[in-house]
Amino acid sequence: MTPEEITSDWLSSILDADVEIADATRIGDGLVGMNLRLQLRGAGAPNTLIAKLPTLDPTSRATATALRNYEREVKFYEHIAPTVDIRVAHCHHAEWHADTDDFVLLLEDLSPGEQGNQLHGCSAEHSRVAVLELARLHGPRWGDPTLDDVEFLQRRGPEDAAVLQTFWDMMLPGFLGTYSTYLDSEGIALIERFSARLQDWVAGHDMPPTVTHGDYRLDNLMFRSAVGGYPVAAVDWQTPGHGSASGDVSYFMGAGPLPEVRREIERGLVEEYCAALDAYGVKVAHDEFWREYCRHAYGGILMAVIASQIVGESERSEAMFAAMATRHTRHALDLGAEALI
């Protein structure tokens, strides 16, 4: 599916309405997908829609196919989104083709909400809104045994540790070749020591699993602006998983707020998140959750090392992965995560 194939006739047939596309503009900086804002004319359709399509970058496209990103996102909107409470864009149409890995999503336009910015970080208030919204994702299906049968959700168990170790070992030299200039010696040493501990880290998570986002960070969140929008809405569901909720919370906090902001709000906000789960009848031991949260500080490092080497390169992507690497590494150091592996 390419932008040229998004025609007025095609859209009319999908929406069962007489619709004309007045304009189509590319938006966002997606590395694995491409987003178009469609300005529409005609009765029976919204004024705007977002069309999400495969990336045109061949490296990122190959990565998306290997990781099943397009398949997972379509199936999330079809099968998981209706069962959780987190705010997502309403999906008007979802289509994926197994033979070509082509896909298209027609989604609610979340403007006038404004996208978060991974480079700049966020305020304490935006951090709070984002983290408490995660309870609306995790709570409804916390410990739900039927999720075991949902094949397309990502899982990271002991049996996957060796594969992850192989990826890490392959990607680490290239990552350090580019990003060591952004890291201090303490951070580089922490990352290098993790090589020998990675499989133990993967095997050590034992909280009841639930639905997870997998890439819950500022670039994938839309916040209310001065002129409107939802308080927060999550986009980019290409990595939905079945795992520990603490991973999403720690991943966001590790690189969302800047370190000086994070240190001030971190423990209290994690306590608020645990309390928010009560609305779903989920009771968690706060100290146990905090320990898992601290261990999961390595999740952001893992993402920065591997993802930075398997998607297309750009000035913005390097800046983004540099911000992630430095903040997540500092997060792990601040929390003493290494001692918890």
C-alpha positions as CSV (number, residue, x, y, z in Angstrom):
1,M,0.0,0.0,0.0
2,T,1.5,3.3,-1.1
3,P,0.2,6.9,-0.8
4,E,-0.8,6.9,-4.5
5,E,-3.2,4.0,-3.7
6,I,-5.1,6.1,-1.2
7,T,-7.7,7.5,-3.7
8,S,-11.1,9.1,-3.3
9,D,-12.7,6.0,-4.9
10,W,-10.9,3.6,-2.6
11,L,-11.8,5.6,0.5
12,S,-15.4,5.9,-0.5
13,S,-15.7,2.1,-0.9
14,I,-14.1,1.5,2.5
15,L,-16.2,4.1,4.3
16,D,-19.3,3.4,2.3
17,A,-19.8,7.1,1.7
18,D,-19.2,9.5,-1.2
19,V,-15.9,11.0,-0.1
20,E,-13.4,13.2,-1.9
21,I,-9.8,13.6,-0.7
22,A,-9.1,17.3,-0.8
23,D,-5.5,17.0,0.5
24,A,-3.0,14.5,1.8
25,T,-0.1,15.6,4.0
26,R,2.6,13.4,5.5
27,I,2.9,13.9,9.3
28,G,5.2,12.7,12.1
29,D,8.6,11.2,12.0
30,G,7.7,7.5,12.1
31,L,10.7,5.2,11.5
32,V,8.7,2.0,10.7
33,G,5.4,3.4,9.4
34,M,4.2,6.4,7.4
35,N,1.3,8.6,8.4
36,L,-0.8,10.7,6.1
37,R,-3.4,13.3,7.2
38,L,-6.3,13.2,4.8
39,Q,-8.5,16.2,4.4
40,L,-11.9,15.0,3.3
41,R,-15.0,16.4,1.7
42,G,-18.4,14.7,1.6
43,A,-21.2,13.6,3.7
44,G,-20.9,10.6,6.1
45,A,-17.2,10.9,6.8
46,P,-15.1,12.9,9.3
47,N,-13.3,16.0,8.1
48,T,-10.0,14.4,8.5
49,L,-8.5,10.9,8.9
50,I,-5.0,9.5,9.4
51,A,-3.9,6.8,7.0
52,K,-1.1,4.7,8.3
53,L,0.9,2.8,5.7
54,P,4.2,0.9,5.4
55,T,7.4,2.9,5.4
56,L,9.1,3.7,2.1
57,D,12.6,3.1,3.6
58,P,13.7,-0.4,2.6
59,T,15.8,-1.1,5.8
60,S,12.9,-0.1,8.1
61,R,10.4,-2.0,5.9
62,A,12.5,-5.2,6.2
63,T,12.8,-4.7,10.0
64,A,9.0,-4.3,10.2
65,T,8.4,-7.5,8.3
66,A,10.9,-9.5,10.4
67,L,9.3,-8.2,13.6
68,R,5.7,-8.6,12.4
69,N,5.1,-4.9,13.3
70,Y,2.4,-4.3,10.7
71,E,0.5,-7.5,11.4
72,R,0.6,-6.9,15.2
73,E,-0.7,-3.3,14.9
74,V,-3.6,-4.3,12.7
75,K,-4.5,-7.2,15.0
76,F,-4.2,-5.0,18.1
77,Y,-6.9,-2.7,16.8
78,E,-9.1,-5.6,15.7
79,H,-8.8,-7.8,18.8
80,I,-7.2,-6.0,21.8
81,A,-8.2,-2.3,21.6
82,P,-11.9,-3.0,22.3
83,T,-11.0,-4.9,25.5
84,V,-8.9,-2.3,27.3
85,D,-9.6,1.3,28.5
86,I,-6.5,3.2,27.4
87,R,-7.4,6.0,25.0
88,V,-6.4,5.1,21.4
89,A,-7.5,6.6,18.1
90,H,-10.8,5.1,16.8
91,C,-10.0,2.7,14.0
92,H,-12.2,3.1,10.9
93,H,-10.5,0.4,8.9
94,A,-7.7,-2.1,9.4
95,E,-6.3,-4.4,6.7
96,W,-3.2,-6.5,6.5
97,H,-2.1,-9.0,3.8
98,A,0.1,-11.9,4.9
99,D,1.5,-12.6,1.4
100,T,3.0,-9.1,1.0
101,D,3.0,-7.7,4.5
102,D,1.1,-4.7,3.1
103,F,-1.2,-2.9,5.5
104,V,-3.4,0.1,5.9
105,L,-5.0,1.6,8.9
106,L,-7.6,4.5,8.8
107,L,-7.5,6.1,12.2
108,E,-9.2,9.0,14.0
109,D,-7.2,12.2,13.7
110,L,-6.2,13.0,17.2
111,S,-5.5,16.7,16.5
112,P,-5.7,19.3,18.0
113,G,-3.8,17.1,20.5
114,E,0.0,17.6,20.3
115,Q,2.6,14.8,19.9
116,G,5.1,14.5,22.7
117,N,8.8,15.1,21.8
118,Q,11.3,12.5,22.9
119,L,14.2,14.9,22.4
120,H,12.8,17.6,24.7
121,G,11.4,15.4,27.4
122,C,8.2,16.3,29.3
123,S,6.9,18.0,32.4
124,A,5.9,16.3,35.7
125,E,2.3,16.8,34.8
126,H,2.5,15.1,31.4
127,S,4.5,12.3,33.1
128,R,1.7,11.8,35.6
129,V,-1.1,11.8,32.9
130,A,0.9,9.3,30.8
131,V,1.7,6.9,33.6
132,L,-1.8,6.8,35.1
133,E,-3.2,6.2,31.6
134,L,-1.1,3.0,31.6
135,A,-3.3,1.6,34.4
136,R,-6.2,1.8,31.9
137,L,-4.2,-0.5,29.6
138,H,-2.8,-2.9,32.1
139,G,-5.7,-3.2,34.6
140,P,-8.5,-4.6,32.4
141,R,-6.6,-7.8,31.5
142,W,-4.2,-8.2,34.3
143,G,-3.4,-11.8,34.7
144,D,-6.0,-12.8,32.1
145,P,-5.2,-16.4,31.1
146,T,-7.0,-16.0,27.8
147,L,-4.1,-13.8,26.6
148,D,-2.0,-17.0,26.5
149,D,-3.9,-17.9,23.3
150,V,-3.4,-14.6,21.6
151,E,-0.5,-15.6,19.3
152,F,0.5,-12.3,17.8
153,L,1.3,-10.6,21.1
154,Q,5.0,-10.4,21.8
155,R,6.5,-12.3,24.7
156,R,9.9,-12.4,26.2
157,G,10.5,-15.5,28.2
158,P,13.7,-17.5,29.1
159,E,13.4,-19.4,25.8
160,D,13.8,-16.1,24.0
161,A,16.9,-15.0,25.9
162,A,19.5,-16.6,23.7
163,V,18.0,-15.0,20.6
164,L,18.0,-11.6,22.3
165,Q,21.6,-12.2,23.3
166,T,22.5,-12.8,19.7
167,F,20.9,-9.6,18.6
168,W,22.5,-7.7,21.4
169,D,26.0,-9.0,20.6
170,M,25.6,-8.2,16.9
171,M,24.3,-4.7,17.4
172,L,26.4,-3.5,20.4
173,P,29.6,-2.7,18.5
174,G,27.7,-0.5,15.9
175,F,25.7,1.2,18.6
176,L,28.8,2.1,20.6
177,G,30.5,3.2,17.5
178,T,27.9,5.9,17.1
179,Y,26.5,6.6,20.5
180,S,29.5,6.3,22.8
181,T,30.2,10.0,22.1
182,Y,26.9,10.8,23.8
183,L,27.5,8.6,26.9
184,D,29.8,9.1,29.9
185,S,32.3,6.4,30.9
186,E,30.0,5.2,33.7
187,G,27.2,4.7,31.2
188,I,29.3,2.9,28.7
189,A,30.7,0.6,31.3
190,L,27.2,-0.3,32.6
191,I,26.1,-1.1,29.0
192,E,29.1,-3.3,28.4
193,R,28.6,-5.2,31.7
194,F,25.0,-5.9,30.8
195,S,26.2,-8.2,27.9
196,A,27.1,-10.9,30.4
197,R,23.9,-10.4,32.5
198,L,21.2,-10.0,29.7
199,Q,19.9,-13.6,29.8
200,D,19.6,-13.5,33.6
201,W,17.8,-10.2,33.3
202,V,15.2,-11.7,30.9
203,A,14.6,-14.7,33.1
204,G,14.0,-12.7,36.2
205,H,10.6,-11.1,35.6
206,D,7.8,-12.8,37.4
207,M,4.8,-10.5,37.8
208,P,1.4,-11.5,36.4
209,P,1.4,-10.7,32.7
210,T,-1.0,-8.3,31.0
211,V,-1.3,-6.4,27.7
212,T,1.6,-4.1,27.2
213,H,2.4,-1.4,24.7
214,G,6.1,-2.2,24.2
215,D,7.2,1.3,23.0
216,Y,5.3,3.7,25.4
217,R,7.3,6.9,24.9
218,L,6.7,10.5,24.2
219,D,6.8,10.3,20.4
220,N,4.0,7.8,20.6
221,L,1.7,9.9,22.8
222,M,-0.7,12.7,21.9
223,F,-1.4,15.2,24.7
224,R,-4.1,17.8,25.1
225,S,-3.1,21.2,23.6
226,A,-4.3,24.7,24.4
227,V,-7.1,24.2,21.8
228,G,-8.3,20.7,22.7
229,G,-7.7,17.0,22.4
230,Y,-7.8,14.1,24.8
231,P,-5.7,14.4,28.0
232,V,-3.5,11.7,26.4
233,A,-3.8,9.1,23.7
234,A,-1.4,6.3,22.7
235,V,-0.5,5.6,19.1
236,D,1.9,3.3,17.3
237,W,0.7,-0.2,18.5
238,Q,3.3,-2.1,16.4
239,T,4.8,-3.9,19.5
240,P,1.9,-5.0,21.7
241,G,2.9,-7.6,24.1
242,H,1.9,-10.0,26.9
243,G,4.2,-9.3,29.8
244,S,5.0,-7.3,32.9
245,A,3.3,-4.0,33.3
246,S,6.3,-2.6,35.1
247,G,8.2,-2.6,31.8
248,D,5.9,0.0,30.2
249,V,6.0,2.2,33.3
250,S,9.8,2.1,33.7
251,Y,10.4,2.5,29.9
252,F,8.3,5.7,29.8
253,M,9.8,7.2,33.0
254,G,13.3,6.4,32.0
255,A,13.3,8.7,29.0
256,G,10.1,10.8,29.2
257,P,10.8,13.3,31.9
258,L,14.4,14.6,32.0
259,P,16.4,13.0,34.8
260,E,16.1,15.9,37.2
261,V,12.3,15.9,36.9
262,R,12.1,12.1,37.0
263,R,14.1,11.9,40.3
264,E,11.6,14.2,42.0
265,I,8.4,12.5,41.0
266,E,9.4,8.9,40.3
267,R,8.6,6.9,43.5
268,G,5.4,8.9,44.2
269,L,4.1,8.4,40.7
270,V,4.8,4.7,40.7
271,E,2.8,4.5,43.9
272,E,-0.1,6.4,42.2
273,Y,0.0,4.0,39.3
274,C,-0.3,1.0,41.7
275,A,-3.2,2.7,43.4
276,A,-4.9,3.3,40.1
277,L,-5.0,-0.4,39.4
278,D,-7.4,-0.8,42.3
279,A,-10.2,0.3,40.0
280,Y,-9.8,-3.0,38.2
281,G,-9.6,-5.1,41.3
282,V,-5.9,-5.5,40.8
283,K,-3.9,-5.5,44.1
284,V,-0.1,-5.3,43.8
285,A,2.5,-5.2,46.5
286,H,4.0,-1.7,46.0
287,D,7.5,-2.7,47.1
288,E,7.4,-5.7,44.7
289,F,6.3,-3.6,41.8
290,W,9.0,-1.0,42.6
291,R,11.6,-3.7,42.5
292,E,10.4,-4.9,39.1
293,Y,10.2,-1.3,37.9
294,C,13.8,-0.7,38.9
295,R,15.0,-3.9,37.1
296,H,13.1,-2.9,34.0
297,A,15.3,0.2,33.6
298,Y,17.4,-1.9,31.3
299,G,14.5,-2.3,28.9
300,G,15.1,1.2,27.5
301,I,18.8,0.5,27.1
302,L,18.0,-2.7,25.2
303,M,15.6,-0.8,22.9
304,A,18.2,1.9,22.2
305,V,21.0,-0.5,21.4
306,I,19.0,-2.8,19.1
307,A,16.5,-0.5,17.5
308,S,19.0,2.1,16.6
309,Q,20.8,-0.4,14.4
310,I,17.9,-1.9,12.5
311,V,15.9,1.1,11.3
312,G,16.7,3.7,8.7
313,E,19.1,6.4,9.7
314,S,18.3,10.1,9.9
315,E,19.5,13.2,11.9
316,R,16.4,13.0,14.0
317,S,16.6,9.3,14.6
318,E,20.2,9.6,15.9
319,A,19.2,12.4,18.2
320,M,16.3,10.4,19.5
321,F,18.3,7.2,20.2
322,A,21.0,9.4,21.8
323,A,18.5,10.9,24.1
324,M,17.1,7.4,24.9
325,A,20.5,5.9,25.5
326,T,21.7,8.6,27.8
327,R,18.5,8.9,29.9
328,H,17.8,5.1,30.2
329,T,21.4,4.5,31.2
330,R,21.2,7.2,33.8
331,H,17.9,5.7,35.0
332,A,19.5,2.3,35.5
333,L,22.4,3.9,37.4
334,D,20.2,6.0,39.6
335,L,18.0,3.0,40.6
336,G,20.9,0.6,41.2
337,A,19.2,-1.8,38.6
338,E,22.3,-3.8,38.1
339,A,22.2,-5.2,41.7
340,L,18.7,-6.5,41.0
341,I,19.4,-8.7,38.1
